[in-house]
Amino acid sequence: MALNKRGSRRITVDGTAYRWRIRRKPSYSQDLCWTPLTYAVEVAADRPGKVLVVTTDQPHPGNWLGVELEPVRPADVVASIREARLQGWEPTHAGPPYLLERDQDGAFLRDHWP
């Protein structure tokens, strides 16, 4: 699985280039604030590997309820990438998406496979 290059942003973490993207259109459950905002990260290479999917603790910006949120900042993405790497995410190896969740305090909960 690879990210769509259109709409993705580049970021460099510890000398490695990555691309990250928030889905522009929220899912139905994100529209209703039943599920939180997620964003995806992958290494910016000719052959990207595992995608990192980060689940945040806030609603999608396009939610129907008008719930306010803090924007996902590049510093948040950097922290997520570093934490996932510490937990064993290998972005250049092929495989299923690597999931990482944050709690309401912004701490990382766990890593797991779908």
Backbone torsions as a table, in degrees:
resi	resn	phi	psi	omega
1	MET	NA	132.9	-179.7
2	ALA	-127.0	151.0	177.4
3	LEU	-75.6	148.9	172.3
4	ASN	-71.4	125.9	-178.2
5	LYS	-66.6	-30.7	-180.0
6	ARG	-71.1	124.3	179.5
7	GLY	90.2	-4.0	178.5
8	SER	-89.6	157.2	179.5
9	ARG	-115.7	143.4	178.0
10	ARG	-90.3	146.4	176.5
11	ILE	-150.7	142.2	178.7
12	THR	-111.5	127.4	-179.2
13	VAL	-127.5	120.0	178.8
14	ASP	51.2	40.9	175.8
15	GLY	85.3	-2.0	179.4
16	THR	-110.2	133.1	179.8
17	ALA	-87.0	135.6	178.2
18	TYR	-129.6	164.0	169.8
19	ARG	-122.6	142.5	177.1
20	TRP	-136.2	154.7	-174.2
21	ARG	-155.1	138.7	171.1
22	ILE	-103.0	133.2	178.8
23	ARG	-60.8	127.7	-176.2
24	ARG	-64.7	-47.2	-178.6
25	LYS	-97.9	123.0	180.0
26	PRO	-69.8	154.0	173.2
27	SER	-70.8	168.6	-179.5
28	TYR	-59.0	-43.1	-179.1
29	SER	-70.6	-28.0	174.3
30	GLN	-74.2	-34.2	175.6
31	ASP	-56.9	-39.2	-177.3
32	LEU	-93.5	6.3	179.9
33	CYS	63.0	27.8	175.1
34	TRP	-81.0	-31.8	177.0
35	THR	-126.1	151.4	-176.3
36	PRO	-82.9	172.8	176.6
37	LEU	-65.3	139.4	172.3
38	THR	-126.6	154.5	171.6
39	TYR	-140.2	157.3	-176.3
40	ALA	-115.5	147.4	-179.7
41	VAL	-134.3	140.1	172.7
42	GLU	-145.4	159.2	177.6
43	VAL	-70.2	140.0	-178.6
44	ALA	-88.0	87.1	-178.8
45	ALA	-140.8	170.5	178.4
46	ASP	-63.2	-35.5	179.7
47	ARG	-124.1	84.0	179.2
48	PRO	-66.4	153.6	-179.0
49	GLY	-105.0	-127.4	-178.9
50	LYS	-67.0	138.1	176.3
51	VAL	-91.2	137.4	174.0
52	LEU	-93.2	125.6	177.2
53	VAL	-113.3	115.9	-176.9
54	VAL	-103.9	124.4	175.3
55	THR	-97.7	121.6	-178.2
56	THR	-90.2	-175.9	178.7
57	ASP	-107.9	20.3	-175.8
58	GLN	-132.2	164.4	-178.9
59	PRO	-76.0	162.6	175.8
60	HIS	-70.3	142.6	-179.1
61	PRO	-61.7	-22.3	-179.4
62	GLY	-95.0	21.0	-177.0
63	ASN	-65.5	149.9	-176.6
64	TRP	-74.8	-18.6	-174.4
65	LEU	-87.8	-7.3	179.7
66	GLY	71.2	23.7	179.0
67	VAL	-67.5	130.7	-179.4
68	GLU	-75.4	155.7	-178.1
69	LEU	-150.3	165.9	171.8
70	GLU	-92.6	137.0	179.2
71	PRO	-68.0	153.4	173.3
72	VAL	-78.0	117.4	-178.1
73	ARG	-96.8	157.1	176.1
74	PRO	-54.8	-33.7	177.9
75	ALA	-62.8	-34.1	176.4
76	ASP	-66.4	-41.0	179.7
77	VAL	-66.0	-42.8	178.2
78	VAL	-59.9	-45.9	179.3
79	ALA	-61.6	-39.7	179.4
80	SER	-65.5	-43.7	179.4
81	ILE	-62.3	-46.8	-179.3
82	ARG	-62.8	-41.6	179.1
83	GLU	-65.2	-43.1	179.2
84	ALA	-63.5	-40.0	177.5
85	ARG	-63.8	-40.7	176.8
86	LEU	-62.7	-34.5	-178.4
87	GLN	-84.1	-3.9	174.6
88	GLY	114.9	4.9	177.3
89	TRP	-66.0	127.1	177.2
90	GLU	-114.6	96.0	-171.4
91	PRO	-67.3	-16.8	-178.2
92	THR	-95.0	-7.6	179.0
93	HIS	-93.7	143.0	178.0
94	ALA	-71.3	153.5	177.1
95	GLY	156.1	-177.1	-179.3
96	PRO	-70.5	162.9	178.4
97	PRO	-58.1	145.7	177.8
98	TYR	-100.2	122.7	-174.9
99	LEU	-100.9	137.6	179.0
100	LEU	-137.2	130.4	-177.8
101	GLU	-117.2	148.9	175.1
102	ARG	-116.5	143.1	176.8
103	ASP	-90.8	-175.2	-175.7
104	GLN	-65.9	-20.1	177.6
105	ASP	-90.1	-0.3	179.8
106	GLY	88.0	1.0	179.5
107	ALA	-80.3	150.9	178.7
108	PHE	-81.7	131.5	-176.5
109	LEU	-83.1	-59.8	-174.4
110	ARG	-167.4	168.9	170.2
111	ASP	-113.4	151.7	177.5
112	HIS	-161.9	163.6	-180.0
113	TRP	-104.5	146.2	179.3
114	PRO	-69.5	NA	NA
